[in-house]
Amino acid sequence: MFTSFPEPITACVFGSSGGIGAAFVELLAADPAVQLVHAGARKPLDASAKIQPFTFDLTDEASIEAAAESISKLDLIIIATGMLHDDAVQPEKSFRAQSADAYARAFAINAIGPALIGKYFLPLLPRDRRAVFAALSARVSSVSDNRLGGWHAYRAAKAALNMILRNFAVELGRTHKDAVIAGLHPGTVATSLSEPFQRNVEPAKLFTPEFSATQMLSVLDRLTPAHSGNLFAWDGQRIDF
């Protein structure tokens, strides 16, 4: 699958118990170019010859730091976490539905958590060869592309994530000349995150986790340091912030 990395590749996937995260882990473990996949989730997964599970909590900085201390080096880091809704938070249809709690929850999961992963895991990337750090963002995070409004907290949190990734790209580019930092839009994927909104999606545009993850890995394989700090869709299209 990967042709742009020097082999062998050591990868790390955060959110490996989710639909897209699990697909990333499965695809990476099946790639002969990948020697090891560190698979992070809130609860430990089953280990295998190429999959090494670890636990972490996006809202617990100490757990992220501890996870980083257990890993020596990485070539590829993928953050496949995200929250659009849960038992307490639903996407807002109007500005009247905004709440401080919804913003705090959306930012904690979609922006602050990935930022802290960067804090502790970017130092594990090599300086002398290709390295990739990617996180799932969303097309709705684009300010210039916003024509519908709504989903205030989620849009704002993912837009903040885009800025965090751009900051990482600028700073890491000074010391890691072959590094790529990227946001990824997976499309509309048949997972629990999109389940309440799938009825309005054309069947051809509702992707399986395996298809979306395969497409995004292909995109990552094609990106160069010149692309670093930007957001890309599952088909390779650059999405303006």
C-alpha positions as CSV (number, residue, x, y, z in Angstrom):
1,M,0.0,0.0,0.0
2,F,2.6,2.5,1.0
3,T,5.4,3.4,-1.4
4,S,6.6,6.7,-0.2
5,F,7.9,5.5,3.2
6,P,11.3,3.9,3.7
7,E,10.5,0.4,5.1
8,P,9.8,-0.8,7.6
9,I,7.0,1.5,8.9
10,T,5.9,1.8,12.5
11,A,2.4,3.3,12.8
12,C,0.2,4.5,15.6
13,V,-3.6,4.9,15.4
14,F,-5.6,6.7,18.0
15,G,-9.3,5.8,18.2
16,S,-8.7,2.2,17.0
17,S,-11.9,0.9,18.5
18,G,-14.1,3.2,16.3
19,G,-15.2,2.3,12.8
20,I,-12.7,4.2,10.8
21,G,-9.9,3.7,13.4
22,A,-10.4,-0.1,13.3
23,A,-10.3,0.0,9.5
24,F,-7.0,1.9,9.6
25,V,-5.5,-0.7,12.0
26,E,-6.6,-3.6,9.9
27,L,-5.3,-2.1,6.7
28,L,-2.0,-1.1,8.1
29,A,-1.5,-4.5,9.8
30,A,-2.1,-6.2,6.4
31,D,0.5,-4.0,4.6
32,P,3.8,-5.8,4.2
33,A,5.6,-2.4,4.5
34,V,4.3,-1.9,8.0
35,Q,6.1,-3.8,10.8
36,L,4.1,-2.7,13.8
37,V,0.8,-0.9,14.5
38,H,0.3,0.7,17.9
39,A,-3.5,0.7,18.4
40,G,-4.8,3.1,21.0
41,A,-8.3,3.1,22.5
42,R,-10.0,3.8,25.8
43,K,-10.2,0.0,26.5
44,P,-7.5,-2.4,25.5
45,L,-7.9,-4.3,22.2
46,D,-6.6,-7.7,21.4
47,A,-2.9,-7.9,20.5
48,S,-1.5,-9.8,17.5
49,A,1.9,-10.2,15.9
50,K,1.7,-6.8,14.3
51,I,-0.8,-5.0,16.5
52,Q,0.3,-3.6,19.9
53,P,-2.6,-2.2,21.8
54,F,-2.4,0.7,24.4
55,T,-5.0,2.7,26.3
56,F,-5.6,6.4,26.5
57,D,-8.3,9.0,27.2
58,L,-8.5,12.1,25.1
59,T,-9.6,14.1,28.1
60,D,-6.8,12.8,30.3
61,E,-3.4,14.4,29.4
62,A,-1.5,12.0,31.7
63,S,-2.8,9.0,29.9
64,I,-1.6,10.4,26.6
65,E,1.8,11.2,28.1
66,A,2.1,7.7,29.5
67,A,1.2,6.2,26.1
68,A,4.0,8.2,24.5
69,E,6.5,7.0,27.1
70,S,5.7,3.4,26.1
71,I,6.5,3.9,22.5
72,S,10.1,4.5,21.2
73,K,9.7,5.7,17.6
74,L,7.0,6.2,14.9
75,D,6.8,6.9,11.2
76,L,3.1,7.4,10.9
77,I,0.6,8.8,13.4
78,I,-3.2,8.8,12.6
79,I,-5.7,10.4,15.0
80,A,-9.1,8.8,14.1
81,T,-11.0,10.2,17.0
82,G,-13.9,12.7,16.9
83,M,-17.3,13.6,18.5
84,L,-20.3,15.0,16.7
85,H,-22.9,13.9,19.2
86,D,-23.3,11.8,22.3
87,D,-26.0,11.3,25.0
88,A,-25.6,14.9,26.2
89,V,-24.7,16.8,23.0
90,Q,-26.5,17.1,19.7
91,P,-25.5,19.2,16.7
92,E,-27.2,22.6,16.9
93,K,-29.7,23.6,14.2
94,S,-29.8,27.2,15.4
95,F,-27.6,29.6,17.3
96,R,-30.3,29.5,19.9
97,A,-29.4,25.9,20.8
98,Q,-25.7,26.8,21.7
99,S,-24.5,25.9,25.1
100,A,-21.2,26.2,27.0
101,D,-21.3,22.5,27.8
102,A,-21.6,21.5,24.1
103,Y,-18.6,23.8,23.2
104,A,-16.5,22.5,26.0
105,R,-17.2,18.8,25.1
106,A,-16.7,19.4,21.3
107,F,-13.4,21.2,21.8
108,A,-12.1,18.7,24.4
109,I,-12.6,15.8,22.0
110,N,-12.1,17.3,18.6
111,A,-9.3,19.9,19.2
112,I,-7.7,19.7,22.7
113,G,-7.2,16.0,22.7
114,P,-5.5,15.9,19.3
115,A,-3.4,18.9,20.3
116,L,-2.1,17.0,23.4
117,I,-1.4,13.9,21.3
118,G,0.8,16.2,19.1
119,K,2.5,17.5,22.2
120,Y,3.7,14.1,23.3
121,F,3.9,12.1,20.0
122,L,5.4,14.5,17.5
123,P,8.8,14.1,19.3
124,L,8.6,10.4,18.3
125,L,8.8,11.2,14.6
126,P,12.2,10.9,12.9
127,R,14.1,14.0,11.6
128,D,16.1,12.2,8.9
129,R,13.3,10.6,6.8
130,R,9.6,10.8,5.8
131,A,7.1,11.0,8.7
132,V,3.4,11.7,8.7
133,F,1.0,13.0,11.4
134,A,-2.6,13.1,10.3
135,A,-5.9,13.7,12.1
136,L,-9.5,13.3,11.0
137,S,-11.1,16.7,10.5
138,A,-14.2,17.4,8.4
139,R,-15.4,19.4,5.4
140,V,-17.8,21.3,7.6
141,S,-14.7,22.7,9.4
142,S,-14.1,24.9,6.4
143,V,-15.1,28.6,7.0
144,S,-15.0,29.4,3.3
145,D,-17.2,26.4,2.4
146,N,-19.8,27.0,5.0
147,R,-23.2,27.7,3.2
148,L,-25.6,25.9,5.6
149,G,-24.7,27.1,9.1
150,G,-25.6,25.1,12.2
151,W,-23.5,22.5,14.0
152,H,-21.8,25.4,15.7
153,A,-19.7,23.6,18.3
154,Y,-18.6,20.8,16.0
155,R,-17.7,23.2,13.2
156,A,-15.8,25.5,15.5
157,A,-13.9,22.6,17.2
158,K,-12.8,21.1,13.9
159,A,-11.8,24.5,12.5
160,A,-9.6,24.9,15.6
161,L,-8.1,21.5,14.9
162,N,-7.2,22.7,11.4
163,M,-5.3,25.6,13.0
164,I,-3.6,23.3,15.4
165,L,-2.4,21.1,12.5
166,R,-1.2,24.2,10.6
167,N,0.8,25.3,13.6
168,F,2.3,21.8,13.9
169,A,3.3,21.9,10.3
170,V,5.0,25.2,10.6
171,E,6.9,24.3,13.7
172,L,7.9,20.7,12.7
173,G,8.9,21.9,9.2
174,R,11.8,23.8,10.7
175,T,13.4,20.6,12.1
176,H,11.8,17.7,10.2
177,K,12.2,18.6,6.5
178,D,10.5,15.4,5.3
179,A,7.5,15.5,7.6
180,V,3.9,15.9,6.6
181,I,1.1,17.2,8.9
182,A,-2.4,16.9,7.4
183,G,-6.1,17.0,8.2
184,L,-8.3,14.4,6.5
185,H,-12.0,14.5,5.6
186,P,-13.2,10.9,5.5
187,G,-16.5,11.6,3.6
188,T,-19.7,10.4,5.1
189,V,-18.9,7.0,6.6
190,A,-21.4,4.4,8.0
191,T,-20.4,4.7,11.6
192,S,-22.1,5.7,14.8
193,L,-21.0,9.3,14.4
194,S,-23.0,9.8,11.2
195,E,-25.8,7.3,11.9
196,P,-28.5,9.9,12.8
197,F,-27.8,11.7,9.5
198,Q,-27.4,8.9,7.0
199,R,-31.0,8.9,5.7
200,N,-30.3,12.1,3.7
201,V,-27.1,10.7,2.1
202,E,-27.1,9.1,-1.3
203,P,-26.2,5.4,-1.1
204,A,-23.2,6.0,-3.4
205,K,-21.9,8.7,-1.1
206,L,-22.2,6.7,2.2
207,F,-18.9,4.9,2.5
208,T,-17.8,1.9,4.4
209,P,-15.1,2.5,7.0
210,E,-12.8,0.2,4.9
211,F,-13.3,2.2,1.7
212,S,-12.8,5.6,3.5
213,A,-9.7,4.4,5.3
214,T,-8.2,2.9,2.2
215,Q,-8.7,6.2,0.3
216,M,-7.2,8.3,3.1
217,L,-4.2,6.1,3.3
218,S,-3.7,6.5,-0.4
219,V,-3.9,10.2,0.0
220,L,-1.3,10.2,2.8
221,D,1.0,8.2,0.7
222,R,0.9,10.9,-2.0
223,L,1.3,13.9,0.2
224,T,4.7,15.7,0.3
225,P,6.1,18.3,2.7
226,A,4.8,20.9,0.3
227,H,1.3,19.8,1.2
228,S,1.9,20.0,5.0
229,G,-0.5,21.9,7.1
230,N,-3.6,21.5,4.9
231,L,-6.8,19.6,4.8
232,F,-7.5,16.9,2.3
233,A,-10.7,15.0,1.4
234,W,-10.8,11.2,0.9
235,D,-10.4,11.7,-2.8
236,G,-7.3,13.8,-2.5
237,Q,-9.0,17.1,-3.1
238,R,-7.6,20.0,-1.0
239,I,-10.3,21.7,1.1
240,D,-9.7,25.4,1.8
241,F,-9.9,26.4,5.4
